[in-house]
Amino acid sequence: KYPAANVLAGTWDWKEAYKWGHAIGDEGQALGIQGWYAPGCNVHRSPLGGRNFEYFSEDAFMCGVFVAYTVKGCTENGVYAYMKHFAGNDTDEGRNGQFKWMTEQSLREIWAKPGEIATKVGGANAMMASVDRVGATRVTGSYALLETVLRGEWGFKGMAITDQASVTAMYYQDMISGLYAGTDIWLNSNSQLWPLASVNETIGGLTN
């Protein structure tokens, strides 16, 4: 068993994060699993945050360091670590398509900083985009976030997957704008949900 991320961060020891990631890699190899939907790269902005146990800290720099070394330990041991949820996910209540209004400065210094450190220091090569909107733009459809910043400025070379793209969430994970923006994979646990007819209906028939 492993401690919650915020408990691990309470050690103030990045080496423990590396060991955790490495241990997850060991388990992944033993079980034949190639990817891990973690670690959490969001920050604690509210005590009511639905995933605070998955996120390391209220401090973006500290969170970034722990994410980076968790990712490093895991990927060096042969398992993709999809840091999540990039970016701006700080609640689970009604989060599908939720608008998050922030300045570019606060986005860069708080919400996106852990992902930046994880990419530049930890060599992150996999990430899960949030189902939120930054301003009026869905993260999975944001060229500015996924291409200009993540891949362009930070040098991320890897894959971007959606968060769960089923049921109501499918309407916030549009395929056409997502592919254009740099989303690579749609996370879907329902094999009946994405037949071509349903996709056409969802995005207004633009695939014809």
N, C-alpha and C positions, 0 to 999 in steps of 0.2 A: 504494500500500500504506500501511496505517496501523499505528502502534505499538500494542502491547497496552495495555490500560487502566492497568495498574500502571506501565508505562514512562512513559505520558503524565503520570500523577500525579507521577512523579519530577521533572518540570519545576517543580512548585509554582506553575504559572501557569494560572489558570482560563481565561484568554483562549485558550490553546491548546485547551482542551476545547471552548470555543465554536466555534473554527475547525473542529475535527473534526466536531462536530455539523452545522455549516453545510455542510461538504463532503459529508457523508452525504446531506443534503437535496438537494444538487446532483445526486448520483448517482441518488437516488430519482426525482427529476423527469425525468432523462434516460432512465431505464429504465421509467418508468411504474409505479413502486412507491410505494404510499401509506404503508406502515408498516415499521418497523425494530425487530426484537426486541432491543433494547438501549437505553441502556447498562446495565451491571450496577450495581445499587444495594445489593448485599450487601457485607459487610466480610470482611477476611482474619482469621479466628479460628483457623486452623490452617494450617501449611505444607502439609498434605496435602489441603487444599481442592481439589475437582475443577475449580473455575472461577476460581481465583485470578487467572488472566491476564485474566479479564473484569471483575474488580472492582478498584477503584482503590487501596484502602488498608485498613490495619488500623484506621485512625482514622475513626470514623463521621462526624465533622464534615467532615474533608477529603474523604472519599468523597462526602458529600452535596453539597458545593460543586462538585465535578467532574461529578457526575451532573446537577446543576441546569443548569450552563452547557452541557453537551453536549446536554441535552434542549432548552434554549432555542435553541441554534443550529440544531438539526434542525427543530424545529416552526416556527420563524420562516421556515424555508425550505420549508415546505409538506409535511413528512413527519412522520407520527406516530412518536414515540419511546417504545416500550413498555419503560419501566424495569423491570428484573427482577433477581432473583426475589423478590417481596415476599411474605412476609418470613421470614427465618430459614434460607435455603438455604445451607448451608456445606459440603456434600459431595455428590458424585454417586453414591457407592457406596450402593446400597440406599435411595435417597432417596424413592422413591415411598411416600407415606404415613408417612414416618419421624417419630417423635415427637421434638419439640424442647422440652425443659423449661427454662423461664426465668421469672424474675420479671417483673412488669409494668414495673418500673423498668429492668431490663436490656433488655427489649424496646424500650422507648421511647428509651433513651439510646444503644443500640448497634444492634440489628437493624433497627429501623424509622426511625432518625434520618435516614439518607440519603434515604429516600422522602419524609420530611417536608420536608426542605430542597428537594428537587427539586420538590415541589408548591408550596411557598410562595415560593421564589425563582425557580425555573425555569419555573413555570407548567405543570408536567407534566399532560397530559391523556390519558395512556394508560399502563397498567401491566400486567405479567404476574405473576399470583399464583403462588407456588411450589406444588409438589406435596407439601410437607411439612405436618405438623401442628404447631401451636403448642399445647403441652399435648396434650390429646386431641382437639382440634378441627382439622379440615382447614382450611387457609387459604382455599381456594375456597368453603368453607361457613361461614366465620366472619363473622357479622354485626358482631361487635365490631370486627374489623380493617377490613373493607371498607366498612362503613357508618358505625359510630359514630366511628371514628378517621379513616380516610382521607377519606371524604366529609363527615362531620359536623364534626370538630375541625379538619381541615386545609383543608377547602374544595375538595377535588379535584372537578373537573367533567369527567368523561371516562369512558373505557371500561376495564373490567377483563377481561382474557382469561386463560384457564387456560394453564398450561404444556402440553406435549404430552399430549393426552388420548386416547391410543390404546393398544392392547394392554393390559398390566397397569395402566397409569396411569389407564385409564378408570374403574377401580373406586375411585379416589381423587378423582374429579371429578364426584360425584353431581349431577345436574341440578336436582332439586327444591330441595335445601338450598342449592345454589349460586346459583340464581336468587333465592331469598329473601335470601341474604346479600349480593347485589350483584355477582355474577359475570355479565358480559354476553355473553361469547363463549367457545365451546369450541374450542380449537385442535386440529384433527384433520386428519391428512394421508391418512387412509384412508377413502375415500368409502363403503366397504362396512361400516364399523364401527358406524355409528350409525343403522341403520334402526329404526323405532319399536319393533319387536318386541325388538330387542336392548336398547334403552333400558328398556323395561318390565321385562325380565328383570333388568337390572342394578340397578334401584332397587326391585325387588319389586312391579312392576305398579302403582305408585302413580299413574301417569299415566292410568289407565283411569277 
